[in-house]
Amino acid sequence: MKRMIAFGAAGVAAVFLAGTAFMVLRGEDDPYASCRSSQVAGGDIGGPFELVNSAGETVTDADVIKEPALLYFGYTSCPDVCPLDVDRNAAATEILDERGQSITPVFITVDPARDTPEVVGDFAEVMHPRMVGLTGSPEQIKAASQAYRTYYKVHPEDENGEYLVDHSTFSYLVMPEEGVVDFFRREVRPEEMADSIGCFLDQR
């Protein structure tokens, strides 16, 4: 499935990985041990959030993550990185759909000034019919970003009033009532992501 969407921001986005390393580790009774893609030092990732959906309704993580979910933080005006990453997540979701396994792809903006509920909703719908687009106040976005240890920084506007946002590019696999169980870097291909997520789903 090809998705075409126009992005207004000019220039090339400089994307930073999160400066703090983290881990997704469990004890010896970890049911997902054979599925994990990596283990690196750090601390807990994820947690409760309160954001705004495409209908303008305030929702919590419990409202959104009712089944395994794949979360990504970005912004709709991103000229290159975000559409590629989100499209990859959507493609992995479609592969899982074909295999009879279901996840909810979620897009959380780090640019609430431009990404209104309608904008994130349209972006998410173009990418995948089941994708959830979320925005919120600057304070709500900051709190959600801090919970998932993501990085973002808004650059000054150019002469045309446009600006870029540096941001980290991890995608997080989140289980209801369990939280983050793994994460994926942007170089992971859709098929690899679907295989890994499928392993987690089989172990539930």
N, C-alpha and C positions, 0 to 999 in steps of 0.2 A: 504494500500500500504506500503510495507516494503522498507526502504532505507538503504543500507549498504554502509559505506564509511570508509576507513582506515585513521587513524590519527597518525602522526609520533611522536608527542610530548609525552615525558614520564612524569610520576608524576601526581599529582593531582592539578588541577587549583584552586587557592584561589580566590574566586569571591567576589567582594565588591559591595554593593549597593551604588548608588550615595549618597554622603554625604549631599547634599543639598536637603531638602524636597521641593516639588513643588506642584502646584495645576493646575487643568484644570477646571476653574470655569467660568461661564458666567452669564449674567444678568437674570432678570425674564423672558425675552423673549427667553431664551435658548431653541431651539427645541429639544435638546438632553438631557434635564434634567432627563427624566425618564430612560435614558440608562446608565448613568454614574455609574461606579463601585465604585469610591471612590473620595473623595475630601480632599486634605491635603494642608497645608499652603505652600506658596512659591511664585513663579513668573512664567513668561511666559516660555514656552518650544517650541523648534523648530524654524525653520527659513530657509532662503536660504542656499544652499550649492552648491559647484562645485566639482565634483568628476570624476572618470574615470570608464567607464563601461567595460564589458568583451571584447569588440572589441577594447579597447584602446582609445575610444573616450571620450573627455571631455563633461560631461553632467551636467545640473543643476537640482535642485529640480523640476522645472517646466517640464523638459523633462521626469523625472522619475515618478512623482506623477500626472498622468493624470486621475486616478480614485482613490477611497479610497485605501490607502496603509498601510501595516503593516511593520514598520521598526524595525530592530534589529541590534545592534552593537556587533560584536564578532570577532573571527578569525578562519581560517580554520584548524589550527593545534591544536586547543583546544581539549584536550583529552576526555572531558566528558560533560561539561555544554553546550557549544555552539551547538553541534549536537543534543542534546536533546531539547533545546529550539527552534532551527530552525525547527526541525522535528515537534514539537508541532505547530508552526506557519503554517507550510505546511499542517498539518493535518486539522487545522481549516479552511484553505483556501479551501481544498478539500470538507469539509462539506458544506461550503458556496456555492461552485460550484454545489454540488448536490441539493441545495435549489434554484438554479437559481440566486444567488447573487455573484458578482465578486469583488475581491480585488487584489491588486498586493503585494505579499510578497517581501520585500527588505532586503538584507543582506549587511551591511556596515562593512568592516574590520577595526580593530584597530591595525593591524599588516601589514602595507604596505610594509615592508622590504621583507617579505616572500610571501604575498598575491598579486601576480601580477594580471593583468586583466584576464589572462588565468586561473589562479588558482581559483579566486573567481567565474569566470564564470562556471567552471566545478563543483565547490561545489554547487552553486546555482541550476544548471541544475539537479544535482542528487537529490536535496531536493524537487524541484517542477519545472515543465517545464516553469512556468510563473514567477519564482523568478528572481529578478534582483540582480546581484552581483556587488558591487561597491568597488573600491579602490581609490588610489590617492597618491599624495605626502604626506609626514608627515605633512606638513602645512595644506593641504586640509583636511586630516583626523582630525587633531586637531580642525580646525574651525568647521567642522560638529559636532564633539563630543561636543564641547562647546555650540553650538546652542541647542543641545538636552540635555545638562547638564548630559552627561554620563561621567563615570570615567574609565580610563584605565591606567595601569602602566606596562611597560615592565621590566621583571626581567633579571638579568645577565645570560649570557650563561653558560651552564654546560660544563663538560669536552668533551662532544660530539658535542658541538656547538648548542645545543638545548636550548630553553628558553620558559617560560610561560608568559602569559600576564594576569594580574588581570583586570577585567572589570565589569561594572555594567550589569544587566541582564533584564532591562525593555524592553518591546516591545511597540511601539508607533503606535496608530491608527491615521493616518494623512489624512485629507480631502483636495482635491485640492482647492486652493484659500481660505481655512479656517485654515489650519494648524492642529496641534495636538488637538484632541478632547478627547482622553482618553489614558490610558496606562495600561499595564497588567504586573503583577508580574509573575515570572516563575512557581509558584505553580498552576496557573490557567490551568485547563484541556482544551483540544481542543474543546470539546462540549460546555463548558462554554464560551470560547473565541468566538466561532462561534455564540452562542446565543446573546452575548453582541454586537458583531460587526454587526450582523444582525439587531439588534434594531436600531443602528445608520443609517444603510443603508435604513431602512424603513422610517426614518424620513427626509431623504434628499428630 
